[in-house]
Amino acid sequence: MASFVCCTVQMLTQMIPFEQLFKMGVHTIEIDWHRIKVSVVDRADVIDRHVEDMRNIVATSFPSVVGLDLKCHPSLPYYKFFPFMMPHYQILVVCVRDRCLIVQLEHLDYFPESLIGFLTDPNFCHVGIAINAANCRKLKPELFSSHCKYLTKAGVDVGELAAKVLAMPCLLSAPLAEIAREARVPIASQDDTELAAINLSAKLFSCNEVKIIATDAFRYYKIGHKLLSSR
């Protein structure tokens, strides 16, 4: 039944004109008392348009910070004992100012060059989850095999950035709430178990699920912007 629904949704999206499709999957949510516009996308041509819009936003921002997050389902405990069974990342999230883009990696036919360029642009500081060699191995091989050598240059870990800027080595491995507190970025309380209840492979997400998925990336953006604005 799940595969039937997925195929039906995919067929419908192929029949929808691009301009209408571009406007679909858009949610207006509130994260930490900020109204955020979040777009959920699973088509490379739609991603191209969103990346163009986000580039324009970053170009008018200082410092040029992008929140970056990767997500996979965390709930199966045997992954810690058998690392080779770790699932691939299912979601990529990028946030700039009051805009976030949720990319459904499992449903992409190919990874667009526009997004590769956005993630590796040396003029931007991508803050959040650093795409290091270990993380790159958890990206879907058929999408990223030719891009990993570029993506490993993308992103700085939010804890590492905070530790360097604030001269607080203890933040290297600190939880996000502590990093936000030391950076003086107010965040609302959140149940960390909520993400585990979401099927990240789903074709469609509810508004509340979109909020849960986008929250960390938005916080990475806010923390990174605050830290680099103080320099």
C-alpha positions in Angstrom: 0.0 0.0 0.0 2.8 2.4 0.9 4.6 1.9 -2.4 1.3 2.3 -4.3 0.7 5.7 -2.6 4.3 6.8 -3.3 3.9 5.9 -7.0 0.6 7.6 -7.2 1.9 10.8 -5.7 4.9 10.7 -8.0 2.7 10.3 -11.1 0.5 13.2 -10.0 3.5 15.5 -9.5 4.7 14.7 -13.0 1.4 15.9 -14.3 1.3 19.2 -12.5 2.7 22.3 -14.3 6.0 23.5 -13.0 4.8 26.9 -11.7 2.1 25.3 -9.7 4.4 22.5 -8.4 6.9 25.2 -7.3 4.3 26.7 -5.0 3.2 23.3 -3.5 4.8 21.8 -0.5 5.2 25.2 1.1 4.6 25.5 4.9 4.6 28.6 7.0 5.6 27.6 10.5 6.9 29.1 13.7 10.3 28.1 15.1 11.6 29.8 18.3 9.1 32.6 17.9 10.1 33.3 14.2 7.8 32.7 11.3 9.6 30.6 8.7 8.6 29.6 5.2 9.6 26.0 4.5 9.5 24.3 1.1 9.6 20.5 0.8 10.9 19.3 -2.5 11.7 16.0 -4.3 12.4 17.2 -7.8 15.7 18.5 -9.1 14.2 21.2 -11.4 12.1 22.6 -8.5 15.3 22.6 -6.3 17.0 24.7 -9.0 14.5 27.5 -8.6 14.6 27.4 -4.8 18.4 27.5 -4.8 18.3 30.5 -7.0 16.0 32.3 -4.6 18.1 31.3 -1.6 21.3 32.6 -3.3 19.6 36.0 -3.8 18.8 36.1 -0.1 22.3 35.1 1.0 23.7 37.7 -1.4 21.9 40.5 0.5 22.9 39.1 4.0 25.9 39.7 6.2 27.4 37.5 7.3 26.6 35.0 4.5 25.5 32.1 6.7 23.6 29.0 5.7 22.1 26.5 8.2 22.9 22.9 7.1 21.4 19.7 8.4 21.2 16.0 7.4 18.8 13.6 8.9 18.2 9.8 9.0 16.0 7.7 11.2 17.8 7.4 14.6 15.6 4.8 16.4 17.2 1.4 15.5 19.7 0.7 18.3 21.7 -2.0 16.5 23.3 0.6 14.2 25.7 1.6 17.0 27.0 -2.0 17.1 26.9 -2.6 13.3 28.0 0.7 11.7 28.0 -0.8 8.2 24.2 -1.1 8.5 23.7 2.6 9.2 21.0 3.9 6.8 21.6 6.6 4.3 20.6 10.1 5.0 17.0 10.7 3.9 16.7 14.4 4.3 18.9 17.5 3.6 17.8 20.8 5.1 19.2 24.2 4.3 18.1 27.5 5.9 18.8 31.1 5.1 17.2 33.9 7.1 13.5 33.0 7.2 13.5 30.4 4.4 14.2 26.7 4.7 14.4 24.0 2.0 13.8 20.4 2.9 15.2 18.1 0.2 13.8 14.5 0.2 17.0 12.7 -0.9 15.4 9.3 -1.2 13.0 10.5 -3.9 15.5 12.4 -6.1 16.4 11.0 -9.5 19.6 13.0 -9.4 21.3 15.6 -7.3 21.2 19.0 -9.1 24.4 20.8 -9.8 22.8 24.0 -8.5 22.6 22.5 -5.0 26.1 21.2 -5.1 27.3 24.7 -6.1 25.3 26.2 -3.3 26.6 23.8 -0.7 30.2 24.2 -1.7 30.2 28.0 -2.4 33.3 29.3 -0.6 31.6 32.7 -0.1 29.1 31.1 2.3 29.6 29.8 5.7 27.5 26.6 6.1 26.9 26.0 9.7 25.5 22.9 11.4 26.4 19.4 10.3 29.7 19.3 8.6 29.7 16.9 5.6 33.0 15.1 6.5 34.2 11.8 5.0 32.2 9.8 7.5 29.0 11.6 6.8 29.6 11.4 3.0 29.6 7.6 3.3 26.0 7.8 4.6 24.8 9.7 1.5 23.0 7.7 -1.1 25.8 6.4 -3.5 23.8 6.6 -6.7 23.2 10.3 -6.0 26.5 11.4 -4.5 29.3 9.1 -5.7 30.6 11.7 -8.2 30.1 14.6 -5.8 31.6 13.4 -2.4 35.0 14.9 -3.1 33.4 18.3 -3.3 30.8 17.9 -0.6 33.5 17.0 2.0 34.4 20.7 1.9 30.9 21.7 2.8 30.0 22.9 6.3 31.5 23.6 9.7 30.1 21.8 12.8 28.1 24.2 14.9 29.9 23.1 18.1 33.3 23.6 16.5 32.4 27.1 15.3 31.0 28.1 18.7 34.1 26.7 20.5 36.4 28.7 18.3 34.5 32.0 18.4 33.7 31.9 22.1 37.0 30.3 23.1 35.1 27.5 24.9 36.5 24.1 24.0 33.8 22.4 26.0 31.3 23.4 23.3 32.9 21.0 20.8 30.7 18.1 22.0 28.0 20.1 23.8 24.3 19.6 23.0 22.6 22.2 20.8 20.7 23.8 23.7 23.9 24.6 25.5 25.6 26.0 22.4 22.6 28.2 21.8 22.6 29.4 25.4 26.3 30.3 25.3 25.8 32.1 21.9 22.8 33.9 23.4 20.4 32.6 20.9 17.0 32.0 22.6 15.4 28.7 21.6 12.1 27.0 22.7 12.1 23.6 24.4 11.7 20.6 22.2 11.2 16.9 22.7 14.2 15.2 21.1 12.2 12.0 20.6 9.7 13.6 18.2 12.0 13.1 15.2 12.2 9.4 15.8 8.4 9.1 15.3 8.6 10.6 11.8 8.9 8.4 8.7 11.6 10.4 6.9 11.1 8.3 3.8 7.5 9.4 3.4 6.5 11.3 0.3 4.4 13.8 2.2 4.8 15.4 5.7 2.4 17.1 8.0 3.0 20.8 9.0 4.1 19.7 12.4 6.5 17.1 11.0 8.0 19.8 8.7 8.6 22.0 11.7 10.4 19.2 13.6 12.6 18.4 10.6 13.5 22.0 9.9 14.1 23.2 13.5 17.8 22.2 13.9 18.8 23.7 10.5 17.1 27.0 11.4 18.8 27.0 14.8 22.2 26.3 13.2 21.6 29.3 10.9 20.6 31.6 13.9 23.6 30.5 16.0 26.0 30.8 13.1 24.7 34.2 12.2 25.0 35.4 15.8 28.5 34.1 16.3 29.9 35.5 13.0 28.1 38.8 13.4 30.0 39.4 16.7 33.4 39.1 15.0 
